[in-house]
Amino acid sequence: MARIFSCFALFASAAADIVVSRTVNSLALGTGTLSIEGTACTGSDTYGSNDCDLNWGSNYTVDIDVNLATDIVAGHSFTVDLHLDTFIPFKFTCAVCGANCSISIPIVKQDVTFALPACPLPAGPLKMTTTLALPATSPVPIKASAKGKVTVNDPTGATVADLDVKGSVSPSLQASKKLLEGTIARKYFVNSDSNGHYGDPSAGCMADEKSVQITGVAGDVCTPACAGTTCPTDVPTGVTATPICALQDTAGNKYCILECTPSQKNDAQCGTASCKAVQGVGICTYDDA
């Protein structure tokens, strides 16, 4: 119960549902600004609004005043390459115009499709005001941070825009309350059966754990933070693998995993998880059903 109230306090302290900022490293597409009216954004630069806090279910007036240096045609594409909560890769590429963009959101494995404008977008000035209407609820029922890069390539493959982005997405406070009161809260926020650390994220991670997917390794696992080099030893029932402090994120934070010996005969060492080979050793992760 204490964990549930802790999660609720985390959401109650959030000022906005979507927090995002960006740094433009290069832009050969043209010049101009994209600005959000009102007080949603606290920063600005030569490219328009920045450091924005947005809320689900709200409408925002967006002013676009750009001058494209070249036609945007069907061969233009953009790539989003992020990491969610530091560990989980989230990468997709879509056409800039002339097609729908379909993506699959990690963690909740939810598919989202959105329409893009028709091609071509002709070179020259483009000045307009439009409304950004955010949906009533978030497609991700948990809070997740994101950091990475967005690039745009022309039909030859040359990069014509390069941006660094970071931010976070949270459910609305009301949605968070519902999650905490229902079965989704038990699934995403708290391990209700208290069956030890290193459990299956689909059954819920403990309050001091993160759900982690490691690039190149199938499955995921709940990972607690290291205390120095020490790891929690309360493992799920039936597990004989050894907790070790072996993961480190880009910020230098260290996390624990279960080390195992990759062998079909020794799969039971991970309990209901399985042992995956990684550079001669093994770690326990849970495969999707």
C-alpha positions as CSV (number, residue, x, y, z in Angstrom):
1,M,0.0,0.0,0.0
2,A,2.8,2.4,0.8
3,R,4.2,1.9,-2.7
4,I,0.8,2.8,-4.2
5,F,0.7,6.1,-2.3
6,S,4.3,6.8,-3.3
7,C,3.4,6.4,-7.0
8,F,0.4,8.7,-6.6
9,A,2.6,11.4,-4.9
10,L,4.9,11.2,-7.9
11,F,2.2,12.0,-10.3
12,A,0.6,14.6,-8.1
13,S,3.9,16.6,-8.1
14,A,4.0,16.7,-11.9
15,A,3.2,20.1,-13.3
16,A,2.4,18.9,-16.9
17,D,1.6,15.8,-18.8
18,I,4.1,16.4,-21.6
19,V,7.4,18.1,-21.1
20,V,9.7,18.6,-24.1
21,S,12.7,20.7,-25.1
22,R,15.0,20.6,-28.2
23,T,18.3,21.8,-29.6
24,V,18.7,22.3,-33.3
25,N,22.1,21.2,-34.4
26,S,21.7,21.8,-38.1
27,L,18.8,22.8,-40.5
28,A,19.2,22.9,-44.2
29,L,15.5,22.6,-45.0
30,G,15.0,26.4,-44.8
31,T,14.4,29.1,-42.2
32,G,11.6,30.2,-40.0
33,T,9.8,29.6,-36.7
34,L,7.2,27.3,-35.1
35,S,5.7,29.0,-32.1
36,I,3.1,27.9,-29.5
37,E,0.9,30.8,-28.3
38,G,0.3,31.4,-24.6
39,T,2.4,30.3,-21.6
40,A,2.9,26.6,-22.4
41,C,6.5,27.2,-23.5
42,T,9.0,29.1,-21.3
43,G,11.9,29.3,-23.8
44,S,12.4,30.4,-27.3
45,D,15.2,30.8,-29.9
46,T,15.6,31.6,-33.6
47,Y,13.5,28.5,-34.4
48,G,10.5,29.4,-32.3
49,S,9.1,28.0,-29.0
50,N,11.1,25.7,-26.7
51,D,10.9,24.2,-23.2
52,C,7.2,23.4,-23.4
53,D,4.8,21.9,-20.8
54,L,1.6,20.6,-22.4
55,N,-1.4,18.8,-21.0
56,W,-3.6,16.0,-22.4
57,G,-7.1,17.2,-23.5
58,S,-5.9,20.7,-24.2
59,N,-5.7,22.7,-27.4
60,Y,-2.7,24.9,-28.4
61,T,-2.5,27.5,-31.1
62,V,0.6,27.0,-33.2
63,D,2.0,29.7,-35.5
64,I,4.1,28.5,-38.4
65,D,6.2,31.0,-40.4
66,V,8.8,29.2,-42.5
67,N,10.5,29.5,-45.9
68,L,11.4,26.1,-47.3
69,A,14.6,26.0,-49.3
70,T,13.5,23.1,-51.5
71,D,10.4,21.0,-52.2
72,I,9.6,18.4,-49.7
73,V,8.8,15.3,-51.7
74,A,7.9,11.6,-51.2
75,G,11.6,10.6,-50.8
76,H,12.1,12.8,-47.7
77,S,12.0,10.9,-44.4
78,F,12.4,11.5,-40.7
79,T,13.9,9.2,-38.1
80,V,13.2,9.4,-34.3
81,D,15.9,7.6,-32.3
82,L,15.2,7.8,-28.5
83,H,15.8,5.9,-25.4
84,L,12.8,5.7,-22.9
85,D,13.8,5.7,-19.2
86,T,17.4,5.6,-20.4
87,F,17.4,1.9,-21.3
88,I,14.6,1.1,-23.7
89,P,15.3,1.9,-27.4
90,F,12.5,3.6,-29.3
91,K,13.4,4.1,-33.0
92,F,11.2,4.5,-36.1
93,T,11.5,6.1,-39.6
94,C,8.6,7.5,-41.5
95,A,8.0,9.6,-44.7
96,V,7.7,13.3,-44.2
97,C,4.7,13.5,-46.5
98,G,2.4,11.5,-48.6
99,A,1.8,8.5,-46.2
100,N,0.7,7.6,-42.7
101,C,3.3,7.0,-40.0
102,S,2.7,3.9,-37.9
103,I,4.8,3.2,-34.8
104,S,4.8,0.7,-31.9
105,I,5.3,2.2,-28.5
106,P,7.6,0.2,-26.2
107,I,6.7,-0.7,-22.7
108,V,3.0,-0.9,-23.4
109,K,3.4,-2.3,-26.9
110,Q,0.7,-0.1,-28.3
111,D,0.4,0.7,-32.0
112,V,-0.2,4.3,-33.0
113,T,-0.9,5.7,-36.6
114,F,-1.0,9.3,-37.6
115,A,-1.5,11.1,-40.9
116,L,1.1,13.2,-42.6
117,P,0.5,16.0,-45.2
118,A,0.2,15.3,-48.9
119,C,3.3,15.6,-51.1
120,P,4.9,17.8,-52.3
121,L,5.3,20.6,-49.9
122,P,6.6,23.3,-52.3
123,A,9.6,25.4,-51.7
124,G,9.0,29.0,-50.6
125,P,7.2,30.8,-47.8
126,L,4.6,29.0,-45.7
127,K,2.7,31.0,-43.1
128,M,-0.2,29.6,-41.2
129,T,-1.9,29.2,-37.8
130,T,-3.2,25.8,-36.7
131,T,-4.6,24.1,-33.6
132,L,-2.7,21.3,-31.9
133,A,-5.4,19.3,-30.2
134,L,-4.0,16.7,-27.8
135,P,-6.0,13.6,-27.1
136,A,-7.9,13.3,-23.8
137,T,-5.5,10.6,-22.5
138,S,-2.0,9.5,-23.0
139,P,-1.3,6.4,-25.1
140,V,1.3,5.4,-22.5
141,P,-0.3,4.7,-19.1
142,I,2.9,5.3,-17.1
143,K,5.4,8.1,-16.8
144,A,8.3,7.7,-19.1
145,S,11.3,10.0,-19.9
146,A,12.8,10.2,-23.3
147,K,16.1,11.5,-24.8
148,G,17.6,11.2,-28.2
149,K,17.7,12.6,-31.7
150,V,15.4,13.4,-34.6
151,T,16.9,13.7,-38.1
152,V,15.4,14.4,-41.5
153,N,16.9,13.0,-44.7
154,D,16.4,14.1,-48.3
155,P,15.8,11.5,-51.1
156,T,19.6,11.1,-51.6
157,G,20.0,10.1,-47.9
158,A,21.7,13.4,-46.9
159,T,20.7,14.8,-43.5
160,V,18.9,18.1,-43.9
161,A,17.9,18.5,-40.2
162,D,19.4,17.3,-37.0
163,L,17.8,17.9,-33.5
164,D,18.5,16.7,-30.0
165,V,15.3,16.2,-28.0
166,K,14.5,15.3,-24.4
167,G,11.4,15.3,-22.2
168,S,8.9,13.1,-20.5
169,V,5.3,11.9,-20.9
170,S,2.9,11.2,-18.1
171,P,-0.8,10.3,-17.9
172,S,-3.0,13.1,-16.6
173,L,-3.5,13.2,-12.8
174,Q,-7.1,11.9,-13.2
175,A,-5.9,9.0,-15.3
176,S,-3.1,8.3,-12.8
177,K,-5.7,8.0,-10.0
178,K,-7.7,5.5,-12.1
179,L,-4.6,3.5,-12.8
180,L,-3.6,3.4,-9.2
181,E,-7.1,2.2,-8.2
182,G,-7.3,-0.5,-10.9
183,T,-5.6,-3.5,-12.3
184,I,-3.4,-1.4,-14.6
185,A,-1.8,0.1,-11.6
186,R,-1.0,-3.3,-10.2
187,K,0.5,-4.3,-13.6
188,Y,2.6,-1.2,-14.2
189,F,3.4,0.3,-10.8
190,V,3.6,-2.3,-8.1
191,N,4.5,-5.9,-7.8
192,S,1.3,-6.9,-5.9
193,D,2.5,-10.4,-4.9
194,S,5.8,-9.1,-3.5
195,N,7.6,-12.1,-5.1
196,G,11.0,-10.6,-4.9
197,H,13.1,-8.4,-7.2
198,Y,14.0,-9.3,-10.8
199,G,10.5,-10.2,-11.7
200,D,8.5,-10.1,-14.9
201,P,7.5,-6.5,-15.9
202,S,4.2,-7.7,-17.2
203,A,3.3,-8.7,-13.6
204,G,4.6,-5.3,-12.2
205,C,8.0,-4.1,-11.1
206,M,8.6,-3.1,-7.5
207,A,8.8,0.6,-6.6
208,D,12.7,0.6,-6.6
209,E,13.0,-1.1,-10.0
210,K,12.9,-0.2,-13.7
211,S,11.6,-2.3,-16.5
212,V,14.5,-2.8,-18.8
213,Q,15.0,-4.1,-22.3
214,I,18.7,-4.5,-23.4
215,T,19.6,-3.9,-27.0
216,G,20.2,-7.2,-28.7
217,V,18.7,-9.3,-25.9
218,A,15.2,-10.7,-26.2
219,G,12.7,-10.1,-23.4
220,D,12.7,-7.7,-20.5
221,V,13.2,-7.8,-16.7
222,C,12.7,-5.6,-13.6
223,T,16.0,-4.2,-12.4
224,P,16.7,-2.6,-9.0
225,A,19.5,0.0,-8.6
226,C,22.8,-1.1,-7.2
227,A,23.7,0.0,-3.6
228,G,27.4,0.6,-4.3
229,T,28.2,-2.8,-5.8
230,T,25.6,-4.7,-3.7
231,C,22.3,-6.0,-5.1
232,P,19.0,-7.2,-3.5
233,T,19.1,-11.0,-3.0
234,D,15.3,-11.5,-2.7
235,V,14.8,-13.3,-6.1
236,P,11.5,-14.8,-7.4
237,T,10.6,-18.3,-6.4
238,G,12.6,-21.0,-8.0
239,V,15.4,-18.7,-9.2
240,T,19.0,-19.8,-8.5
241,A,20.8,-17.3,-10.8
242,T,23.1,-14.8,-9.0
243,P,22.2,-11.1,-8.6
244,I,25.1,-8.9,-9.8
245,C,25.6,-5.1,-10.4
246,A,26.3,-5.2,-14.1
247,L,24.2,-2.6,-15.9
248,Q,25.1,1.1,-16.3
249,D,23.0,3.7,-18.1
250,T,24.3,6.8,-20.0
251,A,24.1,8.9,-16.8
252,G,26.3,6.5,-14.9
253,N,23.5,4.9,-12.8
254,K,24.1,1.3,-12.1
255,Y,21.5,-1.5,-11.9
256,C,21.4,-5.2,-10.9
257,I,20.6,-8.2,-13.1
258,L,20.5,-11.9,-12.6
259,E,23.6,-13.6,-14.0
260,C,23.1,-17.2,-15.4
261,T,24.9,-19.8,-17.4
262,P,23.5,-19.9,-21.0
263,S,22.5,-23.6,-21.4
264,Q,19.2,-25.3,-22.2
265,K,19.8,-27.6,-19.3
266,N,20.1,-24.7,-16.9
267,D,17.0,-22.7,-18.0
268,A,15.4,-23.4,-14.6
269,Q,18.1,-21.2,-12.9
270,C,16.0,-18.2,-14.1
271,G,12.7,-19.5,-12.8
272,T,10.0,-18.5,-15.3
273,A,12.4,-16.4,-17.2
274,S,15.1,-17.8,-19.5
275,C,18.9,-17.4,-19.7
276,K,20.1,-15.3,-22.7
277,A,23.7,-15.4,-23.9
278,V,25.5,-12.0,-23.9
279,Q,29.2,-12.0,-24.8
280,G,29.9,-15.4,-23.2
281,V,27.8,-14.9,-20.0
282,G,24.1,-14.9,-19.6
283,I,21.3,-12.8,-18.0
284,C,17.8,-13.7,-17.1
285,T,15.0,-12.0,-19.0
286,Y,11.3,-12.7,-19.5
287,D,10.0,-13.4,-23.0
288,D,6.7,-12.0,-24.2
289,A,3.8,-14.5,-24.2
